[in-house]
Amino acid sequence: MSSWSRPSELEWPRVWIRFRARDVDSDRMVEYRVQDLPEDRVRDAIDHMKEHFLRDEPMCGSVGLYKDPVALEEFDLMWQDIARQQVAVVCFREGSDEIVGLNMLTVVSKADSKELKFKSSALQTVCDSYIGLLKQAHIFEKYGIENYLSAWGLSVSPKYRGRGVGTELLRARIPMCRALGLTVTVTLFSNPGSQIPAAKVGFYDEIVVTYKQLEEQGYLFPGVPYELNKLMTMVVE
Ligand SMILES: CC(C)(COP(=O)(O)OP(=O)(O)OC[C@H]1O[C@@H](n2cnc3c(N)ncnc32)[C@H](O)[C@@H]1OP(=O)(O)O)[C@@H](O)C(=O)NCCC(=O)NCCS
C-alpha cells in the first residue's frame, strides 16, 4: 500500500478531459471523455489490460506475460492495488460504457521506495528494467518532490487506436496533476506509439536507452522491433 492518498475533498470519479475524435465504425466525429476509473469497472479494466496491454506492449509481449499464469496473477494484484489509489483513468465514448482505453496511473512516493519482488521472473525483468531507469534518474532529488504521478500501463483498445485516444489519455494528466497538487509525472514509454503522443502533450526525454543496451545489462526483450525505450517526464505548472 502507498503512503499517498487522494485528497478526500476532491470529487471522485471525475472527468478530466473531453475531446472529439472519429467514431469507431464511421468517420463521424463524436465525443470521448477521460475520467477516473470507477470502482465498478476495475475488474473490466484489469481484464482489458490482461487481454490487450500485456500482449501488445512490446516489453510485456516479448517476455510473454500474457501467457504466464503467475505473472497474470501478480499483475492482477498490482493493478488492484493501483486502482485503490483512485488515480487510474479510463476513456469512454459518448453513449457507451465500453472501455476505449486506460492508463493505470499511480502516485509514487519517496516514503515508499521499497523493492518490488515478483515470483514471475519475466515480470521481474520488466519491472527491474523500469525501476533501474527510475533510480538512475533520481526523480525525487532532481525535482525536489515527495510524490510524482507514474503509470503501470497505457492501453487503447485495438479498434480505437490511431484516432488520438492515447494522446488524450496522457493529456488528462495535466488537469489531474494540478488538482492533485503534483508537479511531475514520469513514465517509461517503450515504443513510438506512446513516445509520439507523450512528446505531443509535453513530456520530454529523461533517459533514453536502446533495447540493445538493456540486453547488455541483462534485460532481454527478444523480438522487440523498436530501437529506443524512453523514460519521459512532464513538469506540470
Ligand atoms: C500506444 C497506444 C496506447 C497508442 O494509442 P493510440 O490511441 O493509437 O495513440 P494516438 O492515436 O494518440 O497516437 C499514436 C501516434 O503514434 C504513431 N505511431 C503508432 N505506432 C507507431 C509506430 N510503430 N511507429 C511510429 N509511429 C507510430 C501514430 O502515427 C500516432 O502519431 P500521429 O498522430 O502523429 O499520426 C496504443 O497503440 C496501444 O494500446 N498499444 C499497445 C500497448 C502499448 O504499447 N502501450 C504503451 C506502452 S508505454
The ligand as an SDF file (V2000), in Angstrom:
LIG
                    3D

 48 50  0  0  0  0  0  0  0  0999 V2000
    0.4030    3.0430  -27.5650 C   0  0  0  0  0  0  0  0  0  0  0  0
   -1.1170    3.2430  -27.6690 C   0  0  0  0  0  0  0  0  0  0  0  0
   -1.6590    3.4460  -26.2710 C   0  0  0  0  0  0  0  0  0  0  0  0
   -1.3670    4.4840  -28.5140 C   0  0  0  0  0  0  0  0  0  0  0  0
   -2.7610    4.7200  -28.5500 O   0  0  0  0  0  0  0  0  0  0  0  0
   -3.4500    5.4930  -29.7970 P   0  0  0  0  0  0  0  0  0  0  0  0
   -4.7780    5.8900  -29.3790 O   0  0  0  0  0  0  0  0  0  0  0  0
   -3.3060    4.6780  -31.0120 O   0  0  0  0  0  0  0  0  0  0  0  0
   -2.4760    6.7660  -29.8810 O   0  0  0  0  0  0  0  0  0  0  0  0
   -2.6940    8.1070  -30.7310 P   0  0  0  0  0  0  0  0  0  0  0  0
   -3.6550    7.8550  -31.8400 O   0  0  0  0  0  0  0  0  0  0  0  0
   -2.9690    9.2120  -29.7920 O   0  0  0  0  0  0  0  0  0  0  0  0
   -1.2140    8.3770  -31.2850 O   0  0  0  0  0  0  0  0  0  0  0  0
   -0.3930    7.3820  -31.7720 C   0  0  0  0  0  0  0  0  0  0  0  0
    0.7330    8.0640  -32.5510 C   0  0  0  0  0  0  0  0  0  0  0  0
    1.8570    7.1990  -32.6450 O   0  0  0  0  0  0  0  0  0  0  0  0
    2.1330    6.9340  -34.0080 C   0  0  0  0  0  0  0  0  0  0  0  0
    2.5720    5.5500  -34.0830 N   0  0  0  0  0  0  0  0  0  0  0  0
    1.8870    4.4710  -33.6550 C   0  0  0  0  0  0  0  0  0  0  0  0
    2.6580    3.3760  -33.8700 N   0  0  0  0  0  0  0  0  0  0  0  0
    3.8040    3.7890  -34.4180 C   0  0  0  0  0  0  0  0  0  0  0  0
    4.9880    3.1490  -34.8570 C   0  0  0  0  0  0  0  0  0  0  0  0
    5.1330    1.8370  -34.7590 N   0  0  0  0  0  0  0  0  0  0  0  0
    5.9860    3.8880  -35.3680 N   0  0  0  0  0  0  0  0  0  0  0  0
    5.8550    5.2240  -35.4680 C   0  0  0  0  0  0  0  0  0  0  0  0
    4.7580    5.9080  -35.0570 N   0  0  0  0  0  0  0  0  0  0  0  0
    3.7550    5.1850  -34.5430 C   0  0  0  0  0  0  0  0  0  0  0  0
    0.8400    7.2100  -34.7450 C   0  0  0  0  0  0  0  0  0  0  0  0
    1.0780    7.5090  -36.0900 O   0  0  0  0  0  0  0  0  0  0  0  0
    0.3140    8.3980  -33.9600 C   0  0  0  0  0  0  0  0  0  0  0  0
    1.0050    9.5920  -34.3070 O   0  0  0  0  0  0  0  0  0  0  0  0
    0.2920   10.7100  -35.2370 P   0  0  0  0  0  0  0  0  0  0  0  0
   -0.9580   11.1090  -34.5020 O   0  0  0  0  0  0  0  0  0  0  0  0
    1.3080   11.8000  -35.3050 O   0  0  0  0  0  0  0  0  0  0  0  0
   -0.0060   10.0020  -36.5090 O   0  0  0  0  0  0  0  0  0  0  0  0
   -1.7940    2.0140  -28.3390 C   0  0  0  0  0  0  0  0  0  0  0  0
   -1.1930    1.8040  -29.5930 O   0  0  0  0  0  0  0  0  0  0  0  0
   -1.6750    0.7370  -27.5250 C   0  0  0  0  0  0  0  0  0  0  0  0
   -2.5140    0.4530  -26.6900 O   0  0  0  0  0  0  0  0  0  0  0  0
   -0.6030   -0.0560  -27.7800 N   0  0  0  0  0  0  0  0  0  0  0  0
   -0.3600   -1.2950  -27.0660 C   0  0  0  0  0  0  0  0  0  0  0  0
    0.1400   -1.0600  -25.6440 C   0  0  0  0  0  0  0  0  0  0  0  0
    1.3240   -0.1160  -25.5960 C   0  0  0  0  0  0  0  0  0  0  0  0
    2.2920   -0.2390  -26.3200 O   0  0  0  0  0  0  0  0  0  0  0  0
    1.2310    0.8500  -24.6710 N   0  0  0  0  0  0  0  0  0  0  0  0
    2.2520    1.8550  -24.4460 C   0  0  0  0  0  0  0  0  0  0  0  0
    3.2690    1.3230  -23.5590 C   0  0  0  0  0  0  0  0  0  0  0  0
    4.3440    2.5810  -22.9880 S   0  0  0  0  0  0  0  0  0  0  0  0
  1  2  1  0
  2  3  1  0
  2  4  1  0
  2 36  1  0
  4  5  1  0
  5  6  1  0
  6  7  2  0
  6  8  1  0
  6  9  1  0
  9 10  1  0
 10 11  2  0
 10 12  1  0
 10 13  1  0
 13 14  1  0
 14 15  1  0
 15 16  1  0
 15 30  1  0
 16 17  1  0
 17 18  1  0
 17 28  1  0
 18 19  1  0
 18 27  1  0
 19 20  2  0
 20 21  1  0
 21 22  1  0
 21 27  2  0
 22 23  1  0
 22 24  2  0
 24 25  1  0
 25 26  2  0
 26 27  1  0
 28 29  1  0
 28 30  1  0
 30 31  1  0
 31 32  1  0
 32 33  2  0
 32 34  1  0
 32 35  1  0
 36 37  1  0
 36 38  1  0
 38 39  2  0
 38 40  1  0
 40 41  1  0
 41 42  1  0
 42 43  1  0
 43 44  2  0
 43 45  1  0
 45 46  1  0
 46 47  1  0
 47 48  1  0
M  END
$$$$
